[in-house]
């Protein structure tokens, strides 16, 4: 029944999108939506800072005239998915972002620590991000090593264990001795272990291709996913739903026709709440005395959409911090 409802909605929205005029005036700060030009600018920023993403054209018969011909949608391929959502523990780790929504709201999943103080809603989560790309732990380590005192301590530590002469070690014959900590497994057993699909010791990694399109009706980006098994065989619809948060499967995530590609329907994260969530984030930034540029839209978009597909590890964009001051 849910699939029938989604099909009817998809047809109605297709007609509505056809009749909706192209957004010309920027309303990013007021409503969290994008013009096609702003979508392209945000896409250029994403591909520059995260080269795993690239622009794609799609089918020539489905070119959207309001977008550049060579920048119709964004794509990243072969994204790993190591676990199924049912393998994750959600107890005490979900909060509603849109509680008043009749469909049950947008759910934040496992990404946040359940031991955090109560009352840490969307605004508090947003305040944990870093706008400028953030200072990494490696930067902190490098800064510590610039301190002469720390360098002296490192030298002292190095003196405690002198380097081993590998020539002497090899001549001593120790390399030929059996190491009790080293496991020796017959070749035939290794081969059996690798090819045994029923064994728990083998991790069968699914991969996904992800697309980001511009939704003319909702005036926001829209995420599409198509999955493959370890043999690069396309996943069934039900298999793909195994990699979707069960609070969103068949409701927030539905199977629909890709706007730029022919063929079977693809799983898509419905964009009806994207603008509202982005508006909340923009307001949080401004209340903290900051300003969020439209070019950052897709980087932030990818982070909050991952709550829907938490096991698909596609987000390699920079961290960012939006701290209330």
DRENNUNU-243705 format. One record per residue (C-alpha): residue number from 1; x, y, z. Coordinates in Angstrom, 3 decimals. Layout:
<NUM <X Y Z>>,
...
// end
This chain:
<1 <0.000 0.000 0.000>>,
<2 <2.822 2.396 0.875>>,
<3 <4.418 1.771 -2.528>>,
<4 <1.126 2.578 -4.277>>,
<5 <0.816 5.817 -2.308>>,
<6 <4.396 6.736 -3.169>>,
<7 <3.735 6.042 -6.855>>,
<8 <0.673 8.310 -6.887>>,
<9 <2.578 11.042 -5.074>>,
<10 <5.479 10.713 -7.495>>,
<11 <3.201 11.163 -10.504>>,
<12 <1.496 14.191 -8.962>>,
<13 <4.819 15.790 -8.051>>,
<14 <6.088 15.184 -11.578>>,
<15 <3.214 17.229 -12.947>>,
<16 <3.712 19.881 -10.277>>,
<17 <7.416 20.133 -11.072>>,
<18 <6.643 20.609 -14.760>>,
<19 <4.304 23.496 -13.924>>,
<20 <6.605 25.084 -11.322>>,
<21 <8.613 28.023 -12.692>>,
<22 <12.381 28.015 -12.274>>,
<23 <13.464 29.911 -9.152>>,
<24 <15.350 33.035 -10.246>>,
<25 <15.752 35.043 -7.027>>,
<26 <17.869 33.746 -4.171>>,
<27 <15.895 32.749 -1.066>>,
<28 <18.624 30.717 0.572>>,
<29 <18.763 32.618 3.867>>,
<30 <15.008 33.121 4.184>>,
<31 <13.749 29.635 3.329>>,
<32 <16.742 27.325 2.795>>,
<33 <16.067 26.749 -0.919>>,
<34 <18.412 27.119 -3.903>>,
<35 <18.270 28.556 -7.386>>,
<36 <19.774 26.356 -10.128>>,
<37 <22.768 28.734 -10.256>>,
<38 <23.315 28.336 -6.508>>,
<39 <23.060 24.557 -6.854>>,
<40 <25.818 24.630 -9.488>>,
<41 <27.987 26.876 -7.308>>,
<42 <27.565 24.533 -4.343>>,
<43 <28.320 21.557 -6.605>>,
<44 <31.520 23.187 -7.855>>,
<45 <32.578 23.744 -4.243>>,
<46 <31.858 20.104 -3.383>>,
<47 <33.786 18.662 -6.346>>,
<48 <36.728 20.968 -5.613>>,
<49 <37.024 19.990 -1.945>>,
<50 <35.929 16.359 -2.358>>,
<51 <37.194 14.989 -5.713>>,
<52 <35.323 11.696 -5.271>>,
<53 <32.309 13.684 -6.451>>,
<54 <32.048 14.751 -10.102>>,
<55 <29.548 16.386 -12.436>>,
<56 <27.601 14.163 -14.836>>,
<57 <25.380 14.749 -17.861>>,
<58 <23.015 11.791 -18.018>>,
<59 <20.705 11.014 -20.920>>,
<60 <20.620 13.654 -23.661>>,
<61 <16.832 13.424 -23.882>>,
<62 <16.552 14.441 -20.222>>,
<63 <18.762 17.523 -20.213>>,
<64 <17.356 20.234 -17.949>>,
<65 <17.605 23.611 -19.712>>,
<66 <17.924 25.531 -16.454>>,
<67 <21.222 23.743 -15.649>>,
<68 <24.510 23.791 -17.627>>,
<69 <24.605 20.856 -20.057>>,
<70 <27.805 19.465 -18.554>>,
<71 <26.598 19.947 -14.959>>,
<72 <23.233 18.239 -14.775>>,
<73 <23.815 16.261 -11.572>>,
<74 <26.585 15.081 -9.236>>,
<75 <27.783 11.506 -8.835>>,
<76 <30.158 9.455 -6.696>>,
<77 <30.747 5.744 -7.311>>,
<78 <31.711 2.604 -5.389>>,
<79 <30.978 3.948 -1.921>>,
<80 <31.423 1.133 0.649>>,
<81 <28.643 -0.122 2.886>>,
<82 <29.994 -2.648 5.388>>,
<83 <26.973 -3.230 7.635>>,
<84 <23.212 -3.473 7.463>>,
<85 <21.178 -0.986 9.469>>,
<86 <19.608 -3.791 11.499>>,
<87 <23.081 -4.575 12.870>>,
<88 <23.241 -1.169 14.511>>,
<89 <21.890 -0.386 17.938>>,
<90 <19.576 2.611 17.962>>,
<91 <18.266 2.340 21.503>>,
<92 <18.442 5.746 23.135>>,
<93 <20.170 7.220 20.082>>,
<94 <17.360 8.785 18.052>>,
<95 <15.789 12.217 18.310>>,
<96 <13.149 13.826 16.148>>,
<97 <14.136 16.922 14.191>>,
<98 <10.636 17.728 12.928>>,
<99 <8.371 16.519 15.736>>,
<100 <5.235 18.237 14.444>>,
<101 <5.427 16.596 11.019>>,
<102 <2.485 14.260 10.332>>,
<103 <4.759 11.647 8.789>>,
<104 <6.641 11.151 12.031>>,
<105 <9.464 13.626 11.613>>,
<106 <13.067 13.461 10.502>>,
<107 <15.111 11.229 12.769>>,
<108 <18.710 11.773 13.855>>,
<109 <20.344 8.379 14.268>>,
<110 <23.501 6.846 15.703>>,
<111 <25.985 9.578 14.877>>,
<112 <25.644 11.311 18.201>>,
<113 <26.604 10.185 21.662>>,
<114 <23.569 9.039 23.690>>,
<115 <25.375 10.021 26.904>>,
<116 <25.249 13.714 26.028>>,
<117 <23.297 15.971 28.408>>,
<118 <19.573 16.081 27.798>>,
<119 <18.142 18.831 25.650>>,
<120 <20.807 18.620 22.961>>,
<121 <18.560 18.914 19.916>>,
<122 <19.281 19.914 16.336>>,
<123 <20.684 23.305 17.316>>,
<124 <23.179 21.711 19.714>>,
<125 <24.182 19.136 17.105>>,
<126 <24.734 21.861 14.554>>,
<127 <26.986 23.698 17.002>>,
<128 <29.390 20.746 16.929>>,
<129 <30.297 21.330 13.248>>,
<130 <33.269 23.365 11.886>>,
<131 <32.898 25.895 9.094>>,
<132 <36.539 26.519 8.195>>,
<133 <37.511 22.914 7.702>>,
<134 <38.591 22.654 11.285>>,
<135 <41.930 22.005 12.884>>,
<136 <42.755 18.332 12.742>>,
<137 <44.395 16.219 15.394>>,
<138 <47.446 16.007 13.153>>,
<139 <47.725 19.789 13.307>>,
<140 <47.680 19.627 17.090>>,
<141 <50.391 16.977 17.098>>,
<142 <52.527 18.998 14.717>>,
<143 <52.117 22.074 16.892>>,
<144 <53.202 20.113 19.968>>,
<145 <56.318 18.861 18.203>>,
<146 <57.305 22.431 17.362>>,
<147 <57.912 22.922 21.071>>,
<148 <61.669 22.340 21.754>>,
<149 <60.805 20.804 25.119>>,
<150 <58.658 18.185 23.432>>,
<151 <61.412 17.462 20.918>>,
<152 <63.877 16.856 23.754>>,
<153 <61.428 14.448 25.402>>,
<154 <61.012 12.605 22.108>>,
<155 <64.781 12.234 21.770>>,
<156 <65.007 10.855 25.305>>,
<157 <62.306 8.317 24.526>>,
<158 <64.170 7.284 21.405>>,
<159 <67.382 6.630 23.369>>,
<160 <65.615 4.110 25.604>>,
<161 <65.262 1.652 22.722>>,
<162 <68.195 1.670 20.295>>,
<163 <67.502 0.725 16.681>>,
<164 <68.109 -2.945 15.837>>,
<165 <70.749 -3.756 13.203>>,
<166 <68.682 -5.761 10.701>>,
<167 <71.773 -7.393 9.148>>,
<168 <72.801 -8.809 12.504>>,
<169 <69.223 -9.895 13.200>>,
<170 <69.040 -11.783 9.898>>,
<171 <72.441 -13.466 10.440>>,
<172 <71.356 -14.611 13.898>>,
<173 <68.858 -17.004 12.326>>,
<174 <65.929 -15.689 14.347>>,
<175 <63.974 -15.086 11.172>>,
<176 <63.897 -18.832 10.559>>,
<177 <62.550 -19.717 14.000>>,
<178 <58.869 -20.435 14.494>>,
<179 <57.039 -17.570 16.072>>,
<180 <54.317 -18.946 18.388>>,
<181 <52.278 -15.771 17.903>>,
<182 <52.247 -16.236 14.135>>,
<183 <49.351 -18.360 12.871>>,
<184 <50.105 -20.897 10.163>>,
<185 <47.078 -21.822 8.082>>,
<186 <47.160 -24.314 5.196>>,
<187 <46.619 -22.712 1.795>>,
<188 <43.532 -24.824 1.097>>,
<189 <41.904 -23.566 4.322>>,
<190 <42.591 -19.946 3.402>>,
<191 <41.019 -20.469 0.004>>,
<192 <37.977 -22.078 1.565>>,
<193 <37.602 -19.268 4.058>>,
<194 <37.671 -16.608 1.360>>,
<195 <35.152 -18.337 -0.889>>,
<196 <32.794 -19.538 1.831>>,
<197 <29.881 -17.079 1.634>>,
<198 <28.185 -18.632 4.641>>,
<199 <31.021 -17.951 7.049>>,
<200 <30.732 -15.147 9.601>>,
<201 <34.416 -14.296 9.211>>,
<202 <33.990 -12.868 5.693>>,
<203 <32.841 -9.263 5.356>>,
<204 <30.788 -8.909 2.195>>,
<205 <31.003 -5.250 1.278>>,
<206 <28.186 -3.704 -0.661>>,
<207 <28.899 -0.600 -2.706>>,
<208 <26.679 2.263 -3.742>>,
<209 <26.635 4.896 -6.454>>,
<210 <25.191 8.169 -5.143>>,
<211 <23.701 10.969 -7.217>>,
<212 <22.684 14.496 -6.232>>,
<213 <20.140 16.174 -8.480>>,
<214 <18.368 19.526 -8.350>>,
<215 <14.664 19.201 -7.565>>,
<216 <12.872 21.983 -9.426>>,
<217 <9.649 21.641 -7.401>>,
<218 <11.191 21.636 -3.910>>,
<219 <14.098 23.848 -5.061>>,
<220 <16.624 21.801 -3.088>>,
<221 <19.193 19.068 -3.782>>,
<222 <17.932 15.492 -3.843>>,
<223 <19.965 12.345 -3.095>>,
<224 <19.635 9.122 -5.107>>,
<225 <21.324 5.782 -4.332>>,
<226 <21.764 2.530 -6.240>>,
<227 <23.469 -0.454 -4.599>>,
<228 <25.560 -3.436 -5.688>>,
<229 <26.702 -6.604 -3.939>>,
<230 <30.326 -7.749 -3.656>>,
<231 <30.104 -9.160 -7.207>>,
<232 <28.834 -5.839 -8.576>>,
<233 <25.383 -7.311 -9.087>>,
<234 <22.588 -4.736 -8.563>>,
<235 <20.789 -5.039 -5.231>>,
<236 <17.066 -5.631 -5.105>>,
<237 <14.764 -2.974 -3.699>>,
<238 <14.374 -4.857 -0.420>>,
<239 <18.137 -5.305 -0.123>>,
<240 <18.676 -1.567 -0.511>>,
<241 <16.076 -0.904 2.157>>,
<242 <18.266 -2.964 4.511>>,
<243 <20.802 -0.130 4.301>>,
<244 <18.269 2.565 5.135>>,
<245 <17.293 3.628 8.637>>,
<246 <14.066 1.741 9.282>>,
<247 <12.397 4.952 10.417>>,
<248 <12.822 6.255 6.875>>,
<249 <12.469 3.162 4.682>>,
<250 <9.527 3.390 2.258>>,
<251 <8.571 6.761 3.744>>,
<252 <11.442 9.247 3.566>>,
<253 <13.276 6.918 1.144>>,
<254 <11.185 5.817 -1.823>>,
<255 <11.757 4.228 -5.242>>,
<256 <11.246 6.787 -7.992>>,
<257 <12.253 7.639 -11.555>>,
<258 <15.633 9.330 -11.882>>,
<259 <15.233 12.736 -13.594>>,
<260 <18.376 12.319 -15.740>>,
<261 <18.721 8.565 -16.343>>,
<262 <16.509 5.936 -18.019>>,
<263 <15.980 2.491 -16.581>>,
<264 <14.471 1.125 -13.368>>,
<265 <13.523 3.301 -10.433>>,
<266 <16.194 4.283 -7.930>>,
<267 <16.044 4.812 -4.172>>,
<268 <15.747 8.494 -3.338>>,
<269 <15.708 10.517 -0.130>>,
<270 <12.573 12.622 -0.461>>,
<271 <13.448 16.348 -0.387>>,
<272 <10.300 17.662 1.312>>,
<273 <12.147 18.490 4.578>>,
<274 <15.521 19.556 3.185>>,
<275 <14.748 23.292 3.048>>,
<276 <13.343 23.360 6.602>>,
<277 <16.402 21.624 8.043>>,
<278 <18.771 23.923 6.158>>,
<279 <16.807 26.950 7.372>>,
<280 <17.243 25.775 10.983>>,
<281 <20.985 25.417 10.443>>,
<282 <21.250 28.887 8.869>>,
<283 <19.351 30.415 11.797>>,
<284 <21.631 28.691 14.297>>,
<285 <24.700 30.074 12.530>>,
<286 <23.319 33.599 12.432>>,
<287 <22.259 33.481 16.084>>,
<288 <25.862 32.627 16.893>>,
<289 <27.096 35.680 15.023>>,
<290 <28.271 33.725 11.981>>,
<291 <27.289 33.564 8.341>>,
<292 <26.771 30.481 6.203>>,
<293 <27.597 30.843 2.527>>,
<294 <25.422 29.161 -0.072>>,
<295 <28.495 27.384 -1.466>>,
<296 <28.539 25.223 1.700>>,
<297 <25.031 23.910 1.068>>,
<298 <25.899 20.475 -0.349>>,
<299 <28.581 19.751 2.225>>,
<300 <26.066 20.357 5.014>>,
<301 <23.356 18.561 3.038>>,
<302 <25.463 15.389 2.845>>,
<303 <25.997 15.418 6.589>>,
<304 <22.356 15.636 7.648>>,
<305 <21.142 13.242 4.931>>,
<306 <23.513 10.568 6.250>>,
<307 <21.137 10.079 9.178>>,
<308 <18.898 8.318 6.644>>,
<309 <21.611 6.024 5.225>>,
<310 <24.049 5.780 8.151>>,
<311 <25.978 2.700 6.959>>,
<312 <26.846 4.066 3.488>>,
<313 <30.197 5.722 4.145>>,
<314 <30.220 8.464 1.542>>,
<315 <30.965 11.580 3.592>>,
<316 <34.645 12.481 3.224>>,
<317 <34.062 16.235 3.209>>,
<318 <35.745 18.474 5.742>>,
<319 <34.348 18.897 9.224>>,
<320 <33.071 22.289 10.119>>,
<321 <32.255 24.045 13.362>>,
<322 <29.330 26.374 13.963>>,
<323 <29.781 27.577 17.520>>,
<324 <27.435 29.940 19.294>>,
<325 <29.419 32.898 20.570>>,
// end
